[in-house]
């Protein structure tokens, strides 16, 4: 009987030789020899087999399972591959998971960042704010800020190596990016594929259309979406005025928008003619700005400045109509008073053109103490008015573009005498100024 059993076991040993398993030379009934370390006795074949994954080499029967010997309660190996990044910014920005504390690299030392800011349409964005923040080589938070140049570039030197956040902002528009800097290297984000453009997705814009302005065209050229919330009577008669009335009298609807453009036209008088509550409208606009929103007003829409934001600008004459005395055509060689406009134009003077169709444009005499004059110049005005006079007089240092921000948390109020008329084309300076102005709101 033992002979037969040994013969059968011998056949089985031959069958498993190809698997590299060793056979026991003597296996007796009811007996098993101890297997070598790392081997386990198979109770079916009676052979010593290598212990597989998930098996207990101590000899107890186990579920072999699959090759992953980990248990559900075990933490997986979380060592991530090292983020090598690349000095030119590249597509691998090495972004950390949200909320992670970014530690300084072992070889931490000073690096350099040079980058370019851009508007929503990809054009360079001058005089924008640029900030880099992160953790320095000692593990402490740091922040550095600068302004972009006329070509949109900005630079940070001696920045601790590591993963940092870079933010570009201008007015209501901003964007951020994670950027890795390296010890002794310059990270360059000035190429078209790498530059940092501000985002407008969370900046709702409203426009009240006027007969003599077309800021909508500039918004479209900048890839900015807007909502028409009414028109003066010249566009759709009383229908557009009534829509504007409902909008301006409703503070909740007004406050939905971050920026409101009131184009040059007759809307103020049209609203009065339709019985609008002008006191309520003025109150709502002041609160709109106090809530951090911004307002753009051009030329004949000046009552939305003089009757709402008292003391911001003093206009020519003693009535609304008497301010509309600008002679045209004329070109004003204006002084550029603000640093940001000097940065934009890379100059201290600018040519402001008033075409023949601009006759009777609104002339400002002076600006208040809380206002910033960006352009001023000696201008010719009709005397006594443009409809009954062929003579002109000079108004010296007339403010042509004025902004006001009364408190740090307030929005910006803008008044401009020049604008994008339907009937005329802008000069190069004026085009750049008006485009830039939008990104200051």
Buried (B, 14 or more C-beta within 10 A) or exposed (E): EEEEEEEEBEEBBEEBEEEEBBBBEEBEEEEEEEBEEEBBBBEEBBBBBBBEEBBEBEBEEBEEEEEEEEEEEEEEEEEEEEEEBBBBBBEEBBBBEEEEEBEBBEEBBBBBBBBBBBBBEEBBBBBBBBBBBBBBBEEEEBEBEEBBBBEBBBBBEEBBBBBBBBBBBBBBBBBBBBBBBBBEBBBBBBEEEBBBBBEBEEBBBBBBBBBBBBBBEBBEBBEBEBEBBBBBBBBBEEEBBBBBBEBBBEBEBBBBBBBBBBBBBBBBBBBEEEEBEBEEBBBBBBEBBEBBBBBBBBBBBBBBBBBBBEEBBEBBBEEBEEBBBBBBEBEBEBBBBBEBBBBBBEEEEBEBBBBEEBBBBBBBBBBEEEBBBBBBBEBBBBBEBBEEBEEBEEBEBBBBBBBBBBEEEBBBBBBBBBBBBEEBEBBEBBBBBBBBBBBBB
